[in-house]
Amino acid sequence: MGNAGSSGAQFLLSLVLVARLPAAGFGQFTFLLLLAQFIMAVAAALFAAPVASLQREPEPDGQDAWVALSGLQLVFVIPAAGVAMGAAMLVGADGRTAPVFALVVVLGCLRQFGRISQYSRSDQRGVALSDALFCLILLGGIALLLVAPTAQALLLAFASLSLAHALGIIPLAGQFSALGRSASGLGVKMGMLARYRSIWGQYSRWSLLGVISTEATANAHSYLVTLALGPGGYGAIAASAVLTRPGNVALIALGEFERARLGRLHALGGDLAGSRGLFIAAAAIVWLASAGLTAAVLVWFPDLLLERGYEPAAFTIAAWGWLAVLLARCAYLPASTEMQALGAFRELAWPTVIAMPVSIAGTVILLHYASPSWTLAAITLGQIVAGALILIRYRGLMTRAET
């Protein structure tokens, strides 16, 4: 139930909030959730993504690298919490909601590292239990949201996410408790930085560049619309994104699973062709399910998401725009995930760097001449450019690997 359950629970959370919060409130929630995901993506680029690639290193090099990554991940969450709290207050969160949101970021980063690290060690039982706990706790929070006062909805949503991440860390605690046994003494701790320097040069700096450029390519409209018009102007885009949110969460979980599995197959040998085919089929199913859900809601149940006063035309344009973005992501996700598993972060970074100006410039132009919902056309174009360049580099990488 793990990945599917987590995806479904987060979808229900967004669905309840879009029905309970005004447009500005839901825009604020969605923007902060997007920011949390970006901070977690930065953490993954710096510390979690290299884990799958480092499986190919012999002991003790692989163990030393893992100690460095897990130790520095623990340090990273301190400034991450400060950034999260400051951003939450900047978009209007009150003095209670902002620190709880920061806690979501801290615990989410730690749980993410534990999941990816445990995946890479071929131990999926703890990951499945973590996902199950996350899902059950979040469902409990959603039940409380149904009866809680609207004024407390945002605080309760982030508190539920924090508690779900916290309990979800428990089955993964071994990924951090081993750090204390491996990293005793100041010399070893200083050695973490020295060991990470080589990881940074080989993997993390290129992964980080890719995350930043990918964020600009995929979500430039979110930041620019919110900056220009405030959370209320972002409301229709945020509300329509609820329909594709399960698909996006499913793709993230699918990428995490396949990155670890493809890394093991490349390191130990196995049926790569079969695994690639299953990955492509799974991504296609995710998109078809998202398209079916979107069409069903827009045709038969439009009042489910429009009752808070969103303009129907803007909502519909944005909903189909999100589907176009999701389709572009599904097209290149298998290739980009396998490149991550091989440690080809440098090759992955440049396509989104090149596509980034397309999304940003297109968003600025469309924001000036059209409604905010049309900015998703610029994001789709940026994703298509990035995806085409990734596929070209993937084919080149596979050709070199076979010769």
ROPA-766799 format. One record per residue: x, y, z of N, C-alpha, C in turn. Coordinates in steps of 0.001 Angstrom, whole numbers, plus 524288, in hexadecimal, padded with zeros to 5 digits. Each point is the difference from the previous one (the first is absolute). Layout:
<nodes>
XYZXYZXYZ...
</nodes>
This chain:
<nodes>
8032F7FB57800007FCD1804A98000080357804E380000805277FF8A801108036880463801307FF7F804BE7FC888022B7FFB67FB408000F804957FC9E7FA85801AC7FE7C7FCAE7FC487FE8E7FAAA8014C7FE707FD008026380493800C27FDDB804B97FD458020E8048D801B28058B8015180516801067FFCB801F480545801107FDE6803E17FC09800117FE657FB0D7FDF4803577FBDF7FA408012D800E07FCF97FBF98014B7FA72800BF800DB7FEDA8036E804B3802F97FF558043D7FF2480322804B280128805BF7FEFB804328011F7FD2D80148805737FED07FC01802667FC457FDE27FCD57FC797FBD5801DF7FC9F7FB328017B803327FE8B7FCA8803BA7FB80801258034B800DE804F18033C804BC800BC801E78013B804BD802FC7FF15804DC7FCAB8020E7FFFC7FB3B7FF43804797FC857FA43800AF7FEA57FD3A7FBB37FF2F7FA778004B7FE917FCBF8025B80465801287FE7B804DB7FD2F802378047480139805CA80093804F18017A7FF618017A80579800B77FDE48037E7FBB57FFD87FE0F7FB257FDFA803487FBC57FA3180112800C67FD487FC79802B57FA78800D1801197FF1D80373804C5803E280040803817FF35802CD804EE8028480567800128044F800AC7FD3F802CC804F0800317FE4D803A57FB9F800368052B800EE7FF37803A27FBAC8047C7FF997FC1B7FF5D802737FB6D803F27FF857FBDF80566801A9801E38004C8044C802F280516801D3801DD802697FC28803D97FCBF7FDC480368801FA7FC3E803CF801FE7FB0E7FD707FD197FE187FC1A801D07FB457FD60804C7801317FCA080037804A57FDB8804AD801867FD1A804C88001F803897FF43801F2804C88044E8001F803C9801C27FA7F801697FC477FC8680118801517FA9580155803067FD657FB917FE0C800857FB33802787FD687FB8F8056C802387FEEE800948052A8007F80525802577FF25803E67FE03804077FE677FFBE804F1803997FE2E804118013F7FA347FF547FC2A7FCEF7FE598010E7FA7C7FF05803E07FF647FB827FF6A803527FBFA803B07FFF97FBA5805788016F801DB80053803EC8036D805168018D8021A8026D7FB9B803337FCCE7FD4A8031F801F97FB938030F802417FBD17FC6A7FD3B7FEE77FBC5801DF7FC147FC4C80513801BA7FD6B8008F8050E7FEFF804DC801F47FDAB804917FF65803CF7FF2D80168804EA8042A7FF6B803EA801737FA39800927FC197FC9F7FFF68011A7FA6780050802E47FE167FB2A7FEB8802457FB7D802C77FE8A7FB3A805B4801B38003D801068048F8024B80566801C2800BB802E37FC37803A27FD677FE7480442802647FC3B8039D801177FAD37FD467FC4F7FE4B7FCC1800C97FB187FD268049E8006F7FC498006D804747FD5A80454800BE7FC55805417FFE5802CC8003D8027080490804F78006B802D3801857FAF7802C17FC207FD308021E8014C7FBB1803817FD897FABE7FE907FB217FFFC7FDFC7FD537FB067FF24801007FDBB7FA997FFCD803457FBF2800A57FDF57FAB2805377FD377FF2680466801E58023E804ED7FD277FF298002B7FA8E802737FC657FED3803A3800377FAFF802BF7FFAC7FB677FC387FC4A800487FC417FF587FBAC7FC4E804E67FF437FCAD8026C804577FE72804B77FF9C7FCCE804947FDC98030A80037801258051B804697FE47803307FFBC7FA36801647FBAE7FD6F7FE897FFC27FA4C800D6804697FD347FD1E801CC8025B7FBC1803F07FD6F7FCC9805748006D8024C8009A8033280435805288009A8025F8010E7FB88803D4804C97FE0C8003A801457FBD4803B28004080204805987FF3E7FC89803AE800EC8015980582805E48006B800D9801F28038B803627FCEA80373803617FE89805337FD7B80169800E67FB047FEDE805027FD8C7FA2A8012E800057FCD67FC0F7FEBD7FA61800D27FFE87FDD68015780555801EE7FD67804267FE32801198054D801A680573801BA804CA8018A7FECF801CF805448015E7FCAF804267FD527FEB27FF177FB217FCBD803BA7FD227FA958005C802687FDD87FB7E801777FAD27FFFC802557FFFC802E8805338040B7FF4B8033080069802C7804FC80031805E07FF0E80306801B17FC21800598058E7FECA7FAB9802267FE457FD507FD2C7FCA67FB01801DC7FDFF7FBE4800538044C7FF9C7FBF08033E7FC01800018041780139804178042D804F2800BA8015D80165803ED803E27FEDA805857FE22801678012D7FB297FF198053B7FDF57FA3D800FF7FEEF7FD087FBE17FEF17FA53800AA7FF897FDB28020680520801E47FDEA8045F7FE26801CB8051A80150805BF800EB80486801AB7FE17801868057B800A07FCB08037E7FC797FED27FE2B7FB4E7FD3E803227FC1A7FAAB801D5801E57FD527FCC1803177FAA38015C801727FFBB804D68037C80450801908026A7FFE4804A3803647FF21804F57FCD08035F801377FC1C7FED08049D7FCCC7FB047FF5E7FCCA7FEB37FB2B7FE807FB327FF257FD027FB3A801B9803268000C7FEFC805147FBA88019A803567FF7E805EA8002780470802B9800447FFE8805B7800107FDC68023D7FAF38019D7FDDA7FB997FDFA801C77FAF07FA227FF127FFA37FE437FB5A801AF7FA767FEAC7FFBB7FCBC803A48035C801CC8011B804B47FD0480367803747FFB18058E7FDDD80464801F97FE088000A805467FDCD7FC66800777FB50800127FC227FC917FCA8800227FB617FA427FFB88017E7FEBC7FCCA803E67FA8E7FF8F801AE7FDF68052D8021A80326802B0803027FE5E8050F802167FF97804127FBAC8034B7FF867FC077FFF0803B37FBA87FAE37FFC47FCF07FDB07FB517FF8B7FB117FF7E7FD1A7FB3C8002D80391800C1801A3804DB7FB8A8011B8035B7FEAA7FBFA804138033B7FBFD800CD7FEE57FC2980419800AE802878055B7FCBB7FE64803B68004F8025A80530804707FD9980333800A2801FF804C9804667FE6B803437FFC67FA67801E07FB8A7FD6C7FFAA7FFAA7FA7980161800B67FC787FB427FDE28019D7FB968003E7FCBC7FB55805827FFC57FDC2802DC8045D8001780534800347FD9C803C67FC0680265800897FFAC805388039D7FC13802277FE387FA647FF0D7FAE17FF1C7FFDE7FE207FAAE7FEE1801487FE8B7FA627FF88803C07FC6E8018C7FF007FA94805D77FEC87FFB38032F802D9802FD8059F7FEE780010801067FA70801DC7FCDE7FE2B803B2800907FAA3801EC7FEAB7FC0E7FBB87FC288013C7FCBB7FEC47FC9D7FB89804CE7FF4B7FC92802C5804497FF008049E7FFD77FCA2804567FCBA8028080102800E8805048042A7FD24802B97FEE47FA227FFFA7FB6B7FE80801C27FEB87FA6C800667FF5E7FD857FAA07FE0C802FF7FC377FF807FDF57FAB78054A7FECF7FD93803CC80375800E5805507FF0D7FDFC8025C7FB12802667FF567FF6380517802477FB76802A87FD5E7FAF27FE3F7FADA800167FF8E7FD487FB467FE4C8016E7FEA27FA598007E803F87FCCC8017F7FF167FA90805547FD637FFA2803D3801EA80300805367FDAB7FFDA7FFC67FA55801E47FD1C7FF188043C7FF927FAB1802097FD927FC477FC137FBF0801D07FD437FD6C7FCB37FC1F803B97FE8D7FB908029B803FA7FDD5803687FF047FB87804A37FCA6801958022F801108049C804717FCEB801D77FE6D7FA51800D37FB677FF24802447FE4C7FAA8801017FE9D7FD2B7FAED7FDB1802D87FC4C7FF027FDCF7FAD28050F7FE087FD9180406803488004F804E97FEB67FD6B8029F7FB3B802757FE9A7FED0804DD8022C7FB71802AC7FC7D7FB307FF7B7FC4B8004E7FC647FC7B7FB987FEB87FCAC7FE59804A67FEDF8039A8038F7FCAB7FED4804807FB0B803407FF837FBFD7FDB37FDA67FB43802F07FEF17FBD67FF618043A800DA7FC94803C77FC177FF4E804157FF66804ED803498046C802438017B7FFC2804C9803137FD90804787FCF880116800427FAF37FDC88041C7FCBB7FA1A7FF5F7FFAC7FE357FB317FF367FA5B7FF047FFAF7FD498015D80523802747FE9D8046B7FDB580144805117FFE9805E4800DC80427802A77FE6980027805B3800717FB96802817FCE47FF3F7FE307FB337FBD0802207FCBB7FAA47FEE88025E7FF567FB56802487FAFB7FEA08025D7FED380384804B5803E9800E3803507FF3B8037D8047C7FECD8058C7FE40802ED801D77FC167FF178053B7FDF07FA5C800887FE297FE3B7FC237FD237FAB6800167FDD07FBE27FFFA8044B8008C7FC93803CE7FC0B7FF7B8041A7FFA6804E68035B804828023F801687FFF4804BD803367FDA58048D7FCFE8015F800737FB087FDE1804447FCE57FA187FF6F7FF457FE237FB3D7FF5F7FA5B7FF267FF9C7FD438019D805128027E7FEF4804737FDCC801C8804F17FFAE805E88004E804248029F7FE247FFE6805B27FFDC7FBC98021A7FC677FF2B7FD6A7FB907FBEC801A27FC597FAA47FF878028A7FF2A7FBD6802FE7FB027FF59802BE7FF0B80484803C98041F801AF802BC7FF768047C803837FEE1804FC7FCFD802548008A7FB5E7FF23804B17FCD17FA41800AB7FE837FD4D7FBB37FF6E7FA858003C7FE647FC928029980414801A97FFE3804F37FCC98023A8043480298804B08029B804E2801297FEA8802C880457802727FE24805377FDC18007F80441802FC7FEA18052A7FDEC8036C801627FB467FDBD802D27FC48802E38016E7FB48804E9803138014E7FFC28033B804108047F8033680170804AB7FCB9801B17FF067FB22801B8804387FC9D801CE801A87FC0C7FBD57FDA1800267FB6E800D87FBE57FC1D805A77FFC27FE21802588047E7FEDB8055A800037FDFB803D47FDF6804147FF6A801C5804D98036A7FE33804397FF617FA20800CB7FB327FE1B8000D7FF0F7FA6D800DF802217FCB87FB807FFAE802087FB2D8020C7FD197FB7E805DF7FF348007F802CF8042480153805AE7FF878007B801817FCD9804DA7FCEB8006C80430801117FCD18049E7FF467FA347FEBF7FC097FEBA7FCEA7FF1C7FA8F7FE798047F7FDED7FCB1801D8803327FC5E8046C7FE667FCC0804EA7FF3A80350800D880381803C0804987FF7E803727FFD77FAEA8030E7FB857FEE4802637FF877FB3A80323800847FB267FC917FDC6800327FB45800567FB8B7FC71805B07FEEF7FE77802EA804267FED4805907FF4A7FEBD802FF7FDFC804C37FEC9802268049F802D97FE79804BE7FF5A7FA328011F7FB367FE177FFE37FF2A7FA738010D801F87FCA87FB7C7FFF7802297FB48802117FD267FB8B805E07FF4E80028802AF8032C80321805AC7FF8180087801727FB498035D7FC877FE7C80396801597FBEC803D0801E07FAF57FD617FD4C7FDE87FC11801F97FB2B7FD908051A800BC7FD0480183804F07FF16804C68012D7FD0F8045E801D48038E7FF257FFD080520803BF8023E803AE805617FD7E7FF988002A7FB1B7FE48805097FD647FF74803A1802B07FC2E7FDC9802EA7FC4580342802BF7FC37802E980489802877FE2E801B18049F802A48043A802C6802BD7FE1A804EF7FDD87FBFB8029D8027A7FE21804CC8055A7FDB47FEE08009D7FDA47FB5E805197FDDB7FE9A804148043F7FF657FE31804CD7FF15803A98045D7FF6D80317800CD805037FD637FFA280487802B7800C1804F1804327FBF1800E27FEFC7FB257FE49803E37FBE2800B480492800AA7FC377FEDE802287FB66804138006F7FC038031C80501800747FD9A8040A80229802718052D7FFF98012F801D280589802B47FCE2802FC801808018D805438054E802A67FFD58003A8048C80276804F6802C48002E8002B804837FC2980298804458019580043804B07FCC9802C17FEF97FADD803F57FCA380000802EC7FF007FB327FC8E7FDC17FBC07FC9A7FC588018B7FC857FDB37FC1E7FC218040D7FE187FE148034B803A67FC39803F47FE6780273803EE7FC49804E180187800F4802B3803677FC4D800F57FD297FAE5800B77FADB80066800C07FCE77FB4F7FB327FFDB7FC8B7FB6D800F18025D7FB3F800327FCE3800698042A7FBC5801EF804978018180073804477FC38803E57FEA37FBB4804487FD9A8018A803DF7FE7B7FC187FDC07FBE57FC4C7FD1B7FC468021D7FDB27FBF47FCA97FBBB8024E7FC907FD07803AB802357FBBE802497FCF08020E8035F7FB84804BD80209800A48022B803567FBE08004B7FD107FAD8801807FB118003B800427FCF27FB2A7FA8D7FEAF7FE017FC467FF05803987FA977FF007FE6F7FDB4804D87FD6E80130804868023F7FE24804F27FDC580203800B97FA6D804F87FF197FF3F8023D800C47FAD47FDF07FC2C7FBFA7FEFF7FB33801A47FE707FBFD7FC457FA197FFC77FF287FCF4800E1804287FA5F7FF347FFA07FCD2804D480183800B7801D9804CD7FC2B80380802587FFA7805527FD608045E802357FE427FFAA805447FDC57FCD57FFFC7FAF4800917FBBD7FD067FD037FFAD7FB287FA4B7FEC0801287FF0B7FCD0803E17FAB67FECD801957FD3F804E480200802C78032C803157FDC4804D28020C7FEC3803D57FB9D80394800897FC487FEFD803637FB867FB1C7FE327FD1B7FF717FAD47FF6B7FB647FDE47FD6E7FB0480120802FE800277FF97805347FB5E801008032D7FE59805B57FF87803C580394800517FEB4805917FFBC7FDCE801647FAA2802917FE307FBEA7FE19801337FABE7FADF7FD3B7FEDF7FF4D7FB448021D7FB0B7FD3A7FF5C7FB9A802E4802BA8010D80203804AD7FC06802F9802CE7FE67804D47FCF1803DE802B47FDD07FEBA804A17FCE37FD067FE847FB12801887FB997FD987FD597FE447FB417FA6E7FE3E8011B7FF327FD41804547FAF17FD9B8011A7FC59803768032F8022180387803337FCAC802DE803AB800EF805DF800048024E802127FBD8800DE805A57FFC17FAE5802FB800B17FBCD7FDF47FDB77FAF7802B18004F7FE2280078805A4801027FC07803367FE238001E8056B8026980493802F480511800A77FF7B802AE80438802C37FEA5805507FDAF7FFE3800677FAC77FF0E8050A7FD7D7FA5F801CA800CE7FC397FC6B7FF7D7FA868017B800CF7FF1D80191805AB802147FD03803B17FF568015880586802A28052A80141804A1800F57FDCD802C6804EF800EA7FD00804937FDB47FDC17FF477FB527FD5E804507FD577FA7B800F9802117FD277FBD0801297FA7580086801447FE997FE3E80582803B97FDAF802CF7FEE57FE0C805377FDA17FA937FFD27FF5C7FD778049B7FDC57FAB5800237FA9F7FF9E7FD757FCEA804408003B7FADB7FFE37FD91800427FF687FA1D803C68027D7FD758009A7FF8D7FA5B801B17FA987FE55802717FD348038D801D37FAAC7FEE87FBC97FBF8801297FB8E801B8802127FC087FC69801F67FDED7FC297FC027FE74801D87FB4A7FDBE7FC7A7FC1A803FD7FBFD7FE23804E3801B17FF45804217FC5C7FE6D800DD7FBF58044380015801CA804E9800DC7FC6E8045F7FB807FC23800947FB2C801F47FF797FB7D7FC8F800AE7FFBB7FBE07FBBC80105801807FB227FFD07FC387FBB68045D7FBFD8006A8045B8017A8027D804527FC52800AD7FE8E7FB6D8037E7FBCC8009C803177FE377FBAD803467FEE57FB237FCB57FE11800D37FB367FE777FB997FCB8804A37FCC07FE31804858027A7FF50804A37FD127FE4F803CA7FEFB804807FE9C801C7804A9803997FF2680467800FF7FA39801157FC017FC967FFF38013E7FA71800D8803DF7FDF27FBF67FF74801B27FB22803A67FE4A7FBF28057C801E9800FB80090804E7801AE8053A8021180114802917FD33804947FCF47FF0580424802277FD348047F801897FA727FE687FCB37FD947FCCC8012A7FAB27FE38804FD7FFDA7FCB6800D2803FC7FCBE804C18002B7FCD0804DA800B3803637FF92803398041080475800AE8038D8015A7FAD5802A17FBFF7FD5580202800E67FAFC8029E8020F7FBEE7FC267FDD87FFF97FB46801C57FC557FC06805B6800FC7FE9680173804F37FF878056F8014B7FECB803BC7FE468043F7FE71800C380504803537FE4D80458800DF7FA187FFCF7FBC77FD1D7FF2E8005F7FA517FFE6803597FE2B7FB6B7FEF88021C7FB58802BE7FE307FB5C805B2801BA7FFF080130804838024180575801B980033803467FC1D803107FDFA7FE5680484802E07FC288031F8005F7FAC97FD297FBAC7FE517FD95800007FAEB7FD608038E8000C7FB317FFBF804277FCE18035F800447FB5F805C0800618018C8010D802AF8045C8056180036801E38020E7FAA38015B7FCB57FCD180296801A57FAAA80156800C07FCB07FB1A7FC79800977FC2D800687FCE77FB31804ED8014F7FCF68016A804FA7FFCC804CF801817FD4E804C87FE11802F97FFAA7FFF78053D804877FE658031D800A87FA10800147FBA17FD2380047800407FA5B800C87FE667FCDB7FB367FDAB802997FC297FE197FD437FB647FA5A7FE65800AD7FD297FF9E7FBBA7FA827FE8C800407FD31801907FB0E7FADE7FF688000D7FCC1801037FB6A7FEC2805D17FFA68039C803037FDD57FF2D805A07FF787FB918013B7FC3E7FFB97FD317FBA97FBF6801107FC187FA887FF36802497FF4D7FBC1802F17FAF47FF0C8026B7FE9680424803FA803CE801A6803237FF0880407803EC7FEA1805327FD71802B38014C7FBC17FEC1804D97FD3C7FA717FFE27FDE17FE797FB887FDCC7FABE7FF827FDE27FBCC800A080426800DB7FDA0804947FC4380084804427FFB38059D801F280474802A1800348002E80577801B77FCC4803647FC49800CB7FF577FAEC7FD1B803107FC207FA287FEE68006C7FE937FB03800A97FA807FE968007E7FD928026D804E2802E67FFF0804597FDFB8023F804DC7FF2B805E17FF72803B2802B07FD797FF6A805A37FF2A7FB488012A7FC8C7FF2F7FCC47FC047FB7B800BD7FC917FAE47FF41802F57FFD17FC1A803657FB497FF0A803207FEE5804A1803998041F80230802517FF5880490803687FD70804787FCFA801DE801047FB307FDCF804557FD087FA5B7FEDB7FE617FEEA7FB4E7FE2F7FAB17FEA77FE597FC27800688048C801A37FE49804957FCA2800738049B7FEFF805B8801598040C803417FF887FF69805978011D7FC5D802927FC0A800927FE897FB077FC96802217FBF17FA547FE60800EB7FF377FB20801827FAB57FE2A801167FD8A802D8804948030E800D6804277FE05802C7804907FE99805A17FE9880370802A07FD247FF06805687FE807FB19800777FCB37FF7F7FCAB7FC0C7FB688002A7FC977FB057FEE780318800277FC2C803907FB597FEA0803077FE358048A80365803AF802958029A7FE92804598036C7FDF2804977FCD4802A08015C7FBB87FE5A804837FCEF7FAB57FF1F7FD667FEE47FB317FE717FB227FEE97FD2F7FB737FEF9803B9800D17FCB5803F57FBAD7FE33803467FFC8802818056880473801B18021C7FFF78020A8055D802DE8053F8006E7FEDA803C37FCA4802FD804EA8002B7FF58802FC8051E7FB907FF64802977FF19802ED804D68038F7FE4780475802547FB547FF8B8037B7FE248042180482803CB800EF801F4802637FBC9804948035F800857FEDE805B67FECA7FB38801337FE4B7FECA805617FE8E7FCAF802D88040D7FE8F7FD3F8042F7FC508025D803A8802608046D8033680517800A07FFDE8026B80450802E280097804E47FCA57FD8F800197FB717FFCD804CA7FCED8041D8007F7FBC8802A37FBBF7FE8B803C6800477FBBC7FD2E800D37FAD28024E8031C7FC907FDA78010B7FADF8005A7FB157FCA07FB927FDF27FE11800057FAE87FD4E803C37FFB57FB68800328040E7FCBD803707FFCD7FB69805BA7FFBA801A1801808032D803CE8056B7FFF8801D1801667FABD802657FC4A7FDD0802FA800EC7FAEF8026F800B27FBBD7FBE67FCA97FFFC7FC06800357FBF37FBF58050E8005F7FCDA80183804BE7FE7E804E6800C17FD198049C7FDE780327800158016080504804527FE47803558000C7FA11800A57FB5B7FDA48007B7FFC17FA57800BC802507FD1C7FB557FE9C801917FB4D8023C7FD757FB5C805C0801697FF5580175804B0801B880586801707FFD6803537FC86803737FDF87FEC2804B3802DB7FC80803838008F7FA8C7FDA57FBFC7FE3E7FD3C8005F7FADF7FD75804367FFF97FBCC8006F8044F7FD1880417800597FBFA805677FFD980280800A6802C18045E805047FFF0802CA801397FA7A801E67FC167FD5B80225800CA7FAB880204801767FC357FBA07FD9B800987FB6C801417FC9E7FB90805B3800AB7FE5C801D5804DF7FFDB80578800F37FE99803AD7FD7B803F27FEA5800578050C803477FD978040D8001D7FA1E7FF757FB6D7FDA77FEFB7FFC57FA557FF66803637FE277FB738006C803337FBFB802DE7FE697FB53805D97FF6E800FE8022D803608035F805AB7FFB4800C8801A27FDE9805557FC3A7FEF3803828016B7FE298053A803267FAF07FFFA7FE977FBEE7FCFB8032F7FB3D8001D805AB800F37FE7C800DB803327FBFC8055F801147FE4F802F980317804207FDA38040C8022E802BF80339803DC8011E7FCF3804FF7FC767FC8180184800D27FCDF804B4804907FC3C7FF4D8005D7FD837FB748045A7FC727FF0D8052D802FA7FFC57FFE2804B47FDE1804C78032F7FFF3801A780162805917FC3D801218036E8014E800F68057D8026A7FB28802777FDC67FB737FEDD8020C7FB2580236805987FF0A7FE5280163801D97FB56805527FF657FDFF8039D8046D801B57FDDF803CA802E38033980460801C7800FF8040F7FBD47FCC5800167FBDC800DD803B07FBAD7FD55805338012B8013F8024F804727FD66804CA801A5801A5804A97FCA3804D97FFF37FE35801BF8044E7FCAC7FCF2800047FAE07FF527FB6A7FDA47FD127FFA47FB1E7FA4A8017E800C37FDE47FF01804B97FA908014B801177FF2D805C98010C804028029F801E27FF558056D801A67FF16803A77FB64803067FF4A7FBD27FFF2803E07FBCE7FAE1800587FD017FD237FBC67FEFE7FAF9800A27FD497FC47803C6802B77FF937FFAC8053B7FC7980393802AE80245805808005C8053A8006F8001C80268805367FFD07FE9A802B17FADE800277FD0E7FBBA7FEB1802287FADF7FA318013C7FF9D7FCB17FC908024C7FA56800CA7FFA57FE0180429803C4802FD80132804137FE3E803A9804087FE578054D7FDD180309802797FC867FE4A805137FDE97FAE07FFAC7FCF97FEFC7FB8A7FD937FB1C7FF597FD1B7FB5A80082803B5800367FD398046A7FBB380039803C97FF7B8055E8027C804688024E801867FFC880509802B97FE1A8044D7FC578025A800627FB587FE6C804177FC4F7FA597FF417FE437FE847FB167FEEE7FAA37FEFC7FE6C7FC1B801658043C801587FEDA804EA7FC858014D8045E7FF52805DF8007C8043D802E97FFA97FFB0805B78006A7FC90802397FBA8800BD7FE187FB337FCF5801FF7FB8D7FA377FEB3800A37FED67FB19801467FA897FE6A800817FD5B80285804BA802F0800D98041E7FDCA802A1804927FE7A805957FEB3802E78025E7FC547FEEB805687FE787FB62800547FC387FFA67FC487FC647FC27800677FBC97FB437FC6A800AB800297FC4B803A17FBAC7FC56800A07FEF17FF20805CD7FC5E7FC8C8012E7FEC17FEE280571804327FC7180254800727FFE28053B804147FCCD802777FFDC7FA3F7FE687FB687FDE17FEF97FFA07FA757FEA6803027FEAD7FB0B80055803B27FC6A802B57FEF87FB10805E77FF92800B0802108018980489805A37FF7E800DC801C07FA527FFE97FC417FC66800C4801617FA717FFC38019A7FE5A7FA7E7FE6B802FA7FC06801CB7FED37FAB2805E4800C87FF9A8020D804068029B805A2800EA80004802DC7FBAE802EB7FDAE7FE2D80443802687FBC3802FE800217FB027FCC47FBBF7FEEF7FD2E7FFD87FB5C7FCA7804378004A7FBCD80096804827FD9080401800A17FBF18056F7FF2780245800FE8022A804A18050D7FF2B80282801007FA468012A7FBE97FD3E801C18008D7FA6A80119801197FCE37FB037FD8C801827FBB6800ED7FD457FB088059F800C57FE35801F0804C5800628056D8010F7FE80803BD7FCDE8036B7FF2D800308051B803627FD138039A7FFBE7FA2C7FEF17FB3A7FE007FF417FF5D7FA657FF19802AD7FE2E7FB0B7FF94803187FBC8802887FE8A7FB16805EB7FFC2800A080233803CD802C2805AA80017800CA801C47FB8C803947FCD97FEBE803F1801507FB9B803788000E7FAE57FCF37FC1F7FF2C7FCB17FFC27FB267FCF08049F7FF8A7FC45801A7804557FDC2804937FFED7FC8B804DD7FE6D80312800A78024E8049A804997FEBE803377FFB27FA6B8021F7FB4D7FE3A801277FF5A7FAA1801E7801AD7FC157FBCF7FE50800DC7FB34801827FC697FBC7805E8800067FF3A802618049380050805B7800447FF83802B47FD16804637FDF58007F804C18024E7FD51804817FF7B7FA217FF6C7FB6E7FE247FE4C7FF397FA697FF47803697FDDE7FBA6800C08030A7FBD98035C7FE4A7FBB2805A77FF69801D6801CD803CD8032B805607FFA2801FB800987FB76803C87FBDC7FEE580315800517FBB4803CE8003B7FABC7FD4F7FDB17FF937FB587FFE27FAFE7FD3B804E27FEF87FCC08032B804227FF2B804B57FF4A7FCC0804D97FF5180356
</nodes>
